[in-house]
Amino acid sequence: MAKYVVEEPDVTIVSDKGQVVIPAYLRNKMGIKPRSKLLVYSVEDTIILKKLTLPDIRKEMQELWKEIDKKIAKYGEMSEEEIQAVIEKHRKEKRNRSKGA
């Protein structure tokens, strides 16, 4: 179970345009830079901002092809169905790792 450290609250002001300034120390701590994307949730009278991190598709594809190349080297050519099964297994393992983190 994840542990959450609740820091002392800070105060910010909403501009006429609905903009909110995130304090610099929090931006630095969270790695939030200009153009960073944030998810916005509301829970009763609370607004939650969560940094949106998108997967590195190029890296994921390289990992997948390494797995497929290993299987081809060991067992020979693979069918489309076998390749799809490797991809699905990889994605399932990745989802399970991210849930455990």
C-alpha positions as CSV (number, residue, x, y, z in Angstrom):
1,M,0.0,0.0,0.0
2,A,1.4,3.4,-1.0
3,K,2.3,5.8,1.8
4,Y,1.4,9.5,1.3
5,V,3.2,12.3,3.1
6,V,1.0,15.3,3.6
7,E,2.9,18.5,3.6
8,E,1.9,21.7,5.1
9,P,-0.7,23.5,2.9
10,D,0.3,26.5,0.8
11,V,-2.0,29.3,-0.4
12,T,-2.4,30.3,-4.1
13,I,-4.9,32.6,-5.8
14,V,-7.1,31.9,-8.8
15,S,-6.7,34.6,-11.5
16,D,-9.6,36.1,-13.5
17,K,-8.9,33.6,-16.2
18,G,-9.1,30.7,-13.7
19,Q,-5.3,30.1,-13.7
20,V,-3.6,28.8,-10.5
21,V,0.1,29.2,-9.7
22,I,1.7,26.0,-8.4
23,P,4.4,27.0,-6.0
24,A,8.0,26.7,-7.5
25,Y,9.2,24.2,-4.9
26,L,6.3,21.9,-5.8
27,R,6.9,22.3,-9.5
28,N,10.6,21.5,-9.0
29,K,9.8,18.5,-6.7
30,M,7.3,17.1,-9.2
31,G,9.3,17.9,-12.4
32,I,6.5,20.1,-13.7
33,K,7.7,22.4,-16.4
34,P,5.9,24.7,-18.8
35,R,3.6,22.7,-21.1
36,S,3.4,19.8,-18.6
37,K,0.1,18.1,-18.7
38,L,-1.9,17.6,-15.5
39,L,-5.0,15.5,-14.8
40,V,-7.6,17.4,-12.8
41,Y,-10.0,15.6,-10.4
42,S,-12.7,16.9,-8.1
43,V,-13.7,15.1,-5.0
44,E,-16.4,17.0,-3.1
45,D,-14.8,20.4,-2.2
46,T,-11.2,19.2,-3.1
47,I,-9.4,19.6,-6.4
48,I,-6.6,17.2,-7.1
49,L,-3.9,17.7,-9.8
50,K,-1.9,14.7,-11.0
51,K,1.1,14.9,-13.3
52,L,0.3,13.1,-16.5
53,T,3.2,10.9,-17.7
54,L,2.8,9.3,-21.1
55,P,4.6,6.1,-21.9
56,D,7.7,6.1,-24.1
57,I,6.3,4.2,-27.1
58,R,9.7,3.9,-28.9
59,K,11.2,2.3,-25.8
60,E,8.3,0.0,-25.3
61,M,8.4,-1.1,-29.0
62,Q,12.2,-1.8,-28.7
63,E,11.5,-4.0,-25.6
64,L,8.8,-5.9,-27.5
65,W,11.0,-6.5,-30.6
66,K,13.9,-7.7,-28.3
67,E,11.5,-10.3,-26.8
68,I,10.2,-11.3,-30.2
69,D,13.8,-11.5,-31.7
70,K,14.8,-13.8,-28.8
71,K,11.9,-16.1,-29.4
72,I,12.7,-16.2,-33.2
73,A,16.3,-17.0,-32.5
74,K,15.3,-19.8,-30.2
75,Y,12.3,-21.3,-32.0
76,G,12.4,-19.9,-35.5
77,E,9.9,-17.7,-37.3
78,M,6.7,-16.7,-35.5
79,S,3.2,-16.4,-36.8
80,E,1.2,-13.2,-36.4
81,E,-0.8,-14.8,-33.6
82,E,2.4,-15.8,-31.8
83,I,3.7,-12.2,-32.1
84,Q,0.4,-10.8,-30.9
85,A,0.5,-13.2,-27.9
86,V,4.0,-11.9,-27.0
87,I,2.7,-8.3,-27.2
88,E,-0.3,-9.0,-25.0
89,K,1.9,-10.8,-22.4
90,H,4.3,-7.8,-22.4
91,R,1.5,-5.3,-21.9
92,K,-0.2,-7.4,-19.1
93,E,3.2,-7.7,-17.3
94,K,3.7,-3.9,-17.6
95,R,0.2,-3.2,-16.3
96,N,0.8,-5.5,-13.3
97,R,4.2,-3.8,-12.6
98,S,2.6,-0.4,-12.7
99,K,-0.2,-1.4,-10.3
100,G,2.4,-2.8,-7.8
101,A,4.5,0.4,-7.9
